[in-house]
């Protein structure tokens, strides 16, 4: 054996030992307490179960995820395509977004809500509202600070607070109250310690909607206790029956205490584009922008140009009309099966009481196993979501009709009270 060959063998042995050693070290890594405390991902579990059911040759109808199935309008896609070919747009964007897009957003809010904002100081472009929610908590909360979380709610309000080492304080949204928080019942001692209040109307998951008078109460409460209000307004343009959803920022004094999130994902079927924005209080916008500058590099400029085009030219009327037809079909179908579900006047969700009124995960698993239909268990949205399932109408009419046919074999008539 030559010396060089011997060295090669030794080197390979050392590499193998090194890889095994490092592999063992990696296995000893523990998650942070922040990750350990994050909510259980019940939706991921349902997707896994759905794959198992589909392997038994049962066609799955997924009514669990709020992922718009309506294609992005062709002219928006063409705008993205043409903008992506321009070399300037292939470079790093600014983290807070192009001024041209922020100016377009300001004009959109003026046109839609009659709200005036300064595009340079009061608008921040986001990679979808999901990252904005977390960045807001990171920008404002210190360890132990309280954030008001509606319950049930979009789960990532709570996740953002936990990642910032804040303390979620759940405010129940109950059926008897129209799924609105009773703000007057929040203990004063808690209110004095709170820094953020999250809201979302029209609401996910309950599909509840509000009038401007509700936001007036919210603004008064926030001013009294110096709380930042974060209103997620992403379903305000998916409305039916003549209802026109208001904006928090329409209330006098709202910009002194709050911001609003808006997304192009739902209104313009641009979910995969990952573009939205925060708008409102300039101090909060500045703090969020500072976090973003350390965390991400902003939205691809071609996507921003597509967003400009959408806000300036696209109409949401056709999208709302499609969801309204689906709502009518499914609600009327469920009611023929013995339920008494009102037609919501906004969003593409239905919030449905389950027969036993208790175990929503068990009910969702049973429904999946017997019918191949995936729905979202209410407890995945919070403690007070138990006893309900959420149905998303982001699938075609034929699939919804098939789902209704399958549901005839399931007991849906013992509505929870």
HELIX and SHEET records of a PDB file:
HELIX    1   1 UNK A    3  UNK A   27  1                                  25    
HELIX    2   2 UNK A   33  UNK A   36  1                                   4    
HELIX    3   3 UNK A   42  UNK A   54  1                                  13    
HELIX    4   4 UNK A   74  UNK A   84  1                                  11    
HELIX    5   5 UNK A   87  UNK A   90  5                                   4    
HELIX    6   6 UNK A   99  UNK A  113  1                                  15    
HELIX    7   7 UNK A  129  UNK A  140  1                                  12    
HELIX    8   8 UNK A  156  UNK A  163  1                                   8    
HELIX    9   9 UNK A  175  UNK A  177  5                                   3    
HELIX   10  10 UNK A  183  UNK A  185  5                                   3    
HELIX   11  11 UNK A  188  UNK A  191  1                                   4    
HELIX   12  12 UNK A  212  UNK A  225  1                                  14    
HELIX   13  13 UNK A  248  UNK A  250  5                                   3    
HELIX   14  14 UNK A  254  UNK A  257  1                                   4    
HELIX   15  15 UNK A  264  UNK A  267  1                                   4    
HELIX   16  16 UNK A  271  UNK A  273  5                                   3    
HELIX   17  17 UNK A  282  UNK A  295  1                                  14    
HELIX   18  18 UNK A  301  UNK A  313  1                                  13    
HELIX   19  19 UNK A  317  UNK A  336  1                                  20    
HELIX   20  20 UNK A  360  UNK A  371  1                                  12    
HELIX   21  21 UNK A  378  UNK A  381  5                                   4    
HELIX   22  22 UNK A  383  UNK A  385  5                                   3    
HELIX   23  23 UNK A  397  UNK A  407  1                                  11    
SHEET    1   A 2 UNK A  61  UNK A  62  0                                        
SHEET    2   A 2 UNK A 373  UNK A 374  1                                        
SHEET    1   B 7 UNK A 123  UNK A 126  0                                        
SHEET    2   B 7 UNK A 276  UNK A 280 -1                                        
SHEET    3   B 7 UNK A 258  UNK A 263 -1                                        
SHEET    4   B 7 UNK A 228  UNK A 232  1                                        
SHEET    5   B 7 UNK A 194  UNK A 199  1                                        
SHEET    6   B 7 UNK A 146  UNK A 151  1                                        
SHEET    7   B 7 UNK A 167  UNK A 172  1                                        
SHEET    1   C 3 UNK A 349  UNK A 353  0                                        
SHEET    2   C 3 UNK A 388  UNK A 392 -1                                        
SHEET    3   C 3 UNK A 376  UNK A 377 -1                                        
END                                                                             
